[in-house]
C-alpha cells in the first residue's frame, strides 16, 4: 500500500515533534518533508531526541517544500493565514495547527485576536478539527483547523450538557483551567527559566483567554445560535509539563439527579473512540487526571453534582500536545481519509 505523503511546516516546536512521532508509526501515512529555517540541514532528532533511530529526516527550508498529499502547518499565529494561497498550491489537504482558521466568525476573530483576518475568503473552507464536534464535516473536508488545547478540554467537559439542553444560560458558566508548562511552547523566556517556573502556580490568563471564543463557537454550533459573553475562562499554569485539566461550573435549568448527568455523558460519548468517562468512588484516580494521559490522544471526562442538584461541576483532562493539538490533527486526518480513527493513536499513556 502506498502511504500518504505528509509534510510538516515548522517542525522544531513541540507540536511538530509530536506530529513526527505519531506519523512515524502510522500505518497509512508518513512524513517525507519537515521544515525549519533555524535548523536547516540538521537531523530532526537533534531537536526531538526521542526520535533518534526512528527517523532520518533532515530539516529543509520552507521554500524548498515539494508538492505532497497533506501539509501540517505548525507556524506562529498569523503566518498560515498570510501564506495560505502558497500552501494550498502544494497539497490537496491542509491541517493548520495554529489559531488562524479556528473561528468562523470574522468579527469574533478581530475581537479576540486584535486584527482583521489575513485571509477572510478562506475561513469558510476550513472545518474545525475537533472530531467529537465536527466528525461529519471532517469526512469531506480538504482544509482543517487545529484546536485550542484549553478550549478542547472545556468543550469536551461541556458538550454532554449542552447537547442535552440541561444548562441554565441565564447564569454564568465558569471554566477554571489548569495547564502544564509545554503550553508555552519550545522557545524559552524569562518566565520559563527554571528558578522562576518551578513550584509556581501562575495565573497567566485570569480573564479573557482567547480560547473562550472556541467554546462560544461550540455552543453556537450545537444550539444553532450564539451564546455570547456567558463563558468565563481562567487559565493557571501549574507544576506540570504536559496536560490540561478543565473544571467547568454550570447551573442547571432545574434540579437534577446524578443519573440524569450519567445519561447525558453516556449518550454523548458512547461511540467516541478517545473519550472515557472517569467517575469512581475508589482508587487513586477517581476523576480525570492529566498525568496518566501524557503522550496519548485520550480525553477523560467526569462530573460532580451539588447536593441540591442545581450546580454541576464538569471535568476534562487531556494532554495539551496530543488531544489538544497533534493528536486531534491526526485523528482528523484519519477521518478525512476514511481510515480507522485510532490509526497511529493507540498509545494509552503512562502510569505511574
C-alpha positions in Angstrom: 0.0 0.0 0.0 1.3 3.5 -0.9 1.5 5.6 2.1 0.1 9.2 2.2 2.9 11.7 1.9 2.9 14.3 4.7 5.0 17.5 5.2 5.3 19.3 8.5 5.9 23.0 8.1 7.5 24.4 11.2 8.9 21.2 12.7 11.1 22.4 15.6 8.2 23.1 18.0 6.6 20.6 20.4 3.6 20.2 18.2 5.7 19.5 15.1 7.7 16.9 17.1 4.5 15.2 18.3 3.2 15.0 14.7 6.5 13.5 13.5 6.4 10.9 16.4 2.8 9.9 15.6 3.2 9.7 11.9 6.4 7.8 12.2 4.3 4.9 13.4 1.2 5.5 11.4 0.1 2.5 9.2 -1.1 4.6 6.3 0.9 7.9 6.3 4.5 9.0 6.5 6.4 12.3 6.9 8.6 12.9 3.9 9.4 16.6 4.5 9.9 18.7 7.6 11.0 22.3 7.6 12.9 24.7 9.8 14.7 27.9 8.9 16.8 28.0 12.1 17.9 24.3 12.0 18.0 23.7 8.2 20.2 20.7 7.3 20.1 19.3 10.8 18.5 15.9 11.6 15.1 16.1 13.1 16.2 14.0 16.1 18.7 16.8 17.0 15.6 18.8 18.1 13.4 15.9 19.0 15.8 13.5 20.7 13.2 10.9 21.5 13.1 10.2 17.7 16.7 9.2 17.4 16.8 6.0 15.4 13.1 6.4 14.4 13.5 9.0 11.6 16.4 10.0 9.4 14.7 13.2 8.1 16.6 16.4 7.9 15.1 19.9 8.2 14.7 21.8 4.9 13.7 25.4 4.1 10.0 26.1 3.8 10.8 27.4 0.3 12.1 24.0 -0.7 9.0 22.0 0.1 7.8 20.0 -2.9 4.2 19.1 -3.7 2.8 16.5 -1.4 -0.5 14.9 -0.3 -1.0 16.7 3.1 0.5 19.7 4.8 0.5 20.1 8.5 1.1 23.8 9.3 2.8 24.4 12.7 3.5 28.1 12.2 3.3 31.0 14.5 -0.1 32.8 14.7 -0.8 34.8 11.6 1.7 33.1 9.3 -0.6 30.4 8.0 -3.3 32.8 7.2 -1.0 35.2 5.4 0.6 32.4 3.3 -2.4 30.1 2.7 -2.6 30.6 -1.1 1.0 29.4 -1.3 0.5 26.3 0.8 -2.8 25.4 -0.9 -0.8 25.2 -4.1 1.4 22.4 -2.6 -1.1 20.0 -1.3 -4.7 18.8 -1.7 -5.3 18.8 2.0 -4.1 21.1 4.8 -4.3 20.8 8.5 -3.4 24.1 10.2 -2.5 23.7 13.9 -2.4 27.5 14.5 -5.3 29.6 15.6 -5.7 31.3 12.2 -8.7 29.3 10.9 -10.4 28.1 14.1 -13.1 30.8 14.3 -15.8 31.0 11.6 -17.0 34.5 12.7 -14.6 37.2 11.3 -15.9 39.7 13.9 -15.1 37.3 16.7 -11.6 36.8 15.2 -11.0 40.5 15.3 -12.3 40.8 18.8 -10.1 38.1 20.2 -7.0 38.5 18.1 -7.0 42.2 17.7 -6.8 42.5 13.9 -8.7 41.7 10.8 -8.3 38.2 9.4 -5.4 38.0 6.9 -7.4 35.6 4.6 -11.1 36.1 5.2 -12.1 34.3 2.0 -10.6 31.1 3.2 -12.2 30.9 6.6 -15.4 29.1 5.4 -13.3 26.5 3.7 -11.9 25.2 7.0 -13.6 22.7 9.2 -12.9 22.9 13.0 -10.7 19.9 13.8 -12.4 18.5 16.9 -13.8 15.1 15.8 -16.3 14.9 18.6 -17.9 18.1 17.3 -17.3 18.1 13.6 -16.9 14.5 12.5 -19.5 14.6 9.6 -17.9 17.7 8.2 -14.4 16.3 8.5 -15.3 13.4 6.3 -15.5 15.6 3.2 -13.0 18.3 4.3 -9.9 19.4 2.4 -8.9 22.1 4.9 -9.0 21.6 8.7 -8.1 23.9 11.5 -6.4 23.0 14.7 -8.0 23.3 18.1 -7.0 25.3 21.1 -6.0 22.9 23.9 -7.8 24.8 26.7 -10.8 25.1 24.5 -10.7 21.4 23.8 -10.8 20.4 27.4 -13.5 22.9 28.2 -15.6 21.9 25.1 -15.4 18.2 25.9 -16.4 18.8 29.5 -19.4 20.9 28.5 -20.6 19.1 25.4 -22.8 16.5 27.0 -24.9 19.0 28.9 -25.0 21.4 26.0 -26.4 18.7 23.8 -28.8 17.5 26.5 -30.1 21.1 27.0 -29.6 21.0 30.7 -27.7 24.2 31.3 -29.3 27.4 32.6 -27.7 30.0 30.3 -29.1 32.9 32.3 -26.4 32.2 34.9 -22.6 32.3 34.4 -20.6 29.4 33.1 -17.1 29.4 34.7 -14.2 27.3 33.3 -11.1 27.1 35.6 -8.3 25.6 33.5 -5.0 24.3 34.9 -2.2 23.7 32.4 1.3 22.4 32.0 4.4 24.4 31.0 4.6 22.9 27.5 1.6 25.2 26.6 4.2 28.0 26.5 6.0 26.4 23.5 9.5 25.3 22.8 11.0 28.8 22.9 12.3 29.8 26.3 11.6 33.1 28.1 12.4 34.8 31.4 9.1 33.3 32.8 10.1 29.8 31.8 13.6 30.0 33.5 13.6 27.1 35.9 14.0 29.1 39.2 11.1 31.2 38.1 8.9 28.4 36.8 9.5 25.6 39.2 6.9 25.4 42.0 4.9 28.2 40.5 1.1 28.4 40.4 0.8 31.2 37.9 -2.5 32.7 36.8 -1.4 33.9 33.4 -4.9 34.5 32.0 -7.3 35.1 34.8 -9.8 36.6 32.4 -10.3 36.9 28.7 -8.3 34.0 27.4 -8.6 33.7 23.6 -9.8 30.1 23.7 -13.0 31.3 25.2 -14.0 32.1 21.6 -13.9 28.5 20.6 -16.1 27.5 23.5 -18.7 30.1 22.5 -18.4 28.8 18.9 -19.0 25.2 20.0 -22.1 26.3 21.9 -23.4 28.1 18.9 -22.7 25.1 16.6 -24.7 22.7 18.9 -27.5 25.1 19.8 -27.8 26.8 16.5 -27.3 30.3 18.0 -24.6 32.3 19.6 -24.4 32.4 23.4 -22.1 35.4 23.8 -20.4 36.7 26.9 -21.5 33.8 29.1 -18.3 31.8 29.3 -15.7 33.0 31.8 -12.4 31.2 31.4 -9.5 31.4 33.8 -6.2 29.7 33.0 -3.5 28.9 35.5 -0.1 27.3 34.8 1.0 24.7 37.4 3.9 22.4 38.2 3.3 20.0 35.2 4.9 19.7 31.8 2.1 18.2 29.8 -1.6 18.3 30.4 -4.8 20.3 30.8 -7.5 19.9 33.4 -10.7 21.9 32.8 -13.0 22.3 35.8 -16.2 23.9 34.5 -19.0 25.1 36.8 -22.6 25.3 35.4 -26.0 25.8 36.8 -28.9 23.6 35.6 -32.3 24.6 34.5 -33.9 22.5 37.2 -32.6 20.3 40.0 -31.2 17.0 38.6 -30.1 13.6 39.9 -26.8 12.0 39.0 -28.5 9.5 36.7 -29.5 12.5 34.5 -25.9 13.5 34.1 -24.7 10.0 33.6 -27.2 9.6 30.8 -26.1 12.9 29.1 -22.4 11.8 29.2 -23.1 8.3 28.0 -25.3 9.5 25.2 -22.7 12.0 24.1 -19.6 9.8 24.3 -20.8 6.1 24.0 -19.4 5.8 20.4 -16.3 8.1 20.8 -13.1 6.2 20.4 -11.0 8.6 22.5 -13.3 9.8 25.3 -13.6 8.0 28.6 -16.0 8.8 31.5 -14.0 8.7 34.7 -16.1 8.9 37.9 -15.2 6.4 40.5 -15.8 6.0 44.2 -12.5 4.3 44.9 -8.9 4.2 43.8 -6.3 7.0 43.3 -7.7 8.3 40.0 -11.3 8.8 40.9 -11.7 11.8 38.5 -10.0 12.9 35.3 -6.2 13.4 35.8 -3.8 14.7 33.1 -0.8 12.8 34.4 -1.9 9.4 33.1 -2.8 10.8 29.7 0.7 12.0 28.7 1.5 11.1 25.2 -2.0 9.8 24.5 -5.0 11.0 22.5 -7.4 10.2 25.3 -9.8 12.7 26.8 -11.1 11.7 30.3 -14.3 13.4 31.3 -16.3 13.4 34.6 -18.7 15.3 36.7 -20.0 16.1 40.2 -23.4 17.3 41.3 -24.2 19.7 44.2 -26.3 18.4 47.0 -29.3 20.4 45.8 -28.9 19.2 42.2 -28.7 22.7 40.8 -25.0 23.0 40.1 -22.8 20.6 38.1 -19.0 20.6 38.1 -17.8 19.2 34.8 -14.2 17.9 34.3 -12.0 17.0 31.4 -8.3 16.1 31.3 -6.2 15.9 28.2 -2.6 16.1 27.0 -2.4 19.6 25.5 0.1 18.5 22.9 -2.0 15.5 21.9 -5.8 15.7 22.1 -5.2 19.5 22.4 -3.1 19.7 19.2 -1.2 16.9 17.3 -3.4 14.0 18.3 -6.6 15.7 17.2 -4.9 16.7 14.0 -4.0 13.1 13.2 -7.5 11.9 14.2 -8.9 14.5 11.9 -6.7 13.2 9.1 -7.9 9.7 9.7 -11.5 10.8 9.3 -10.7 12.8 6.2 -9.1 9.8 4.6 -11.8 7.3 5.7 -9.3 5.4 7.9 -9.9 3.9 11.3 -9.8 7.0 13.6 -7.5 5.2 16.0 -4.7 4.7 13.4 -1.4 5.8 14.8 -3.0 6.9 18.0 -3.1 3.7 20.0 -0.6 4.7 22.7 -2.5 4.6 26.1 -0.4 6.9 28.2 1.9 6.1 31.1 1.4 5.1 34.7 3.0 6.0 37.0 
